[in-house]
């Protein structure tokens, strides 16, 4: 029996692509680049299954163009790029990749915290420029993290993983989420606080929220005005939860010490004001970018597709 036809929108790590080629036929050869809209519709047209990424809009028009589609496996935890209600109405299963990228993203969050606090990107650029003249007592003075207050907005799996790592820095952990964690789920040192207290008390505020109507620009001008001028903002969740124009103004005007960003409102474009600010550390969406994590994400997608096409429940249906 012929292997099912699968559309993979972008090339995945080699171990995943090997497994895919063994188990499926590809409707198109995937590229590392994001597909054009035309390529997206063409690739999906005859496919029984699709593995896509957050960069592709899987909307009603695509579902109409792909009548044989039975499952869409999103290569991400979030799935705001997919019209889930439309898929459900058409009997198409949508899946994601929960849990597997928690530690990788939490580690990168801490990398951004340290980079922003200790001005690591500026130091690297200075050495690379060839203009470094040697050690100086006042050169690139940063800020300490040890003993400071870490604020976490969004206390899901990744937020909790970030909080656990704070123990090594003896940080006071405050968090805000829709509901406090149960007492059994976290150390007593983690304290659930109102949003206003989180903003005013945090020395570092890190964001771990899904993108939804009520989280879009949840950090805007008003919220940034409430933060300490010595505070840092870290975002490894979704770009649009931060108003980038407001963030640029706050850092430029000295109302915020700096930021560490892995995600952006209009990826891959970054607000030009942020690009010009040395206290802002920018990364190209590397949150889950370890070989082991990205491979496991891909294999979860493969497992979900295989299950649905075999008539079994998807392990990670959203």
Number of C-alpha atoms within 10 A of each C-alpha: 3 7 11 17 20 27 27 26 26 20 15 22 17 12 15 19 18 11 13 18 12 9 16 17 15 19 21 18 11 17 12 10 9 15 16 11 12 8 13 20 18 17 23 26 19 17 23 20 30 25 24 24 23 15 13 17 17 23 15 16 12 18 20 14 15 19 14 16 25 20 26 28 28 27 24 20 20 20 22 13 16 20 17 20 13 16 20 11 9 15 12 19 23 26 26 25 24 16 11 18 22 20 17 19 25 23 17 19 26 17 14 26 25 17 21 27 23 18 20 18 16 17 15 10 12 14 12 10 9 8 9 11 8 7 7 8 6 7 9 13 11 15 17 12 18 14 14 18 20 27 31 28 22 20 22 16 16 24 24 21 17 25 24 15 14 20 14 10 12 14 20 19 24 23 27 21 18 10 9 13 17 8 9 7 9 13 12 9 11 20 15 20 16 12 14 12 16 24 26 18 19 24 26 26 24 28 23 25 23 19 19 13 9 9 14 18 19 19 20 17 17 10 16 23 17 16 25 17 18 14 23 25 26 24 23 25 26 22 21 20 25 24 19 23 15 19 26 21 16 20 22 18 11 11 18 23 24 27 28 25 24 21 24 24 18 11 13 11 8 15 17 11 15 21 13 11 14 16 24 26 23 20 15 12 17 13 21 21 15 13 12 14 18 21 19 18 26 25 21 23 27 23 15 29 28 19 15 20 15 10 8 11 14 22 16 17 15 16
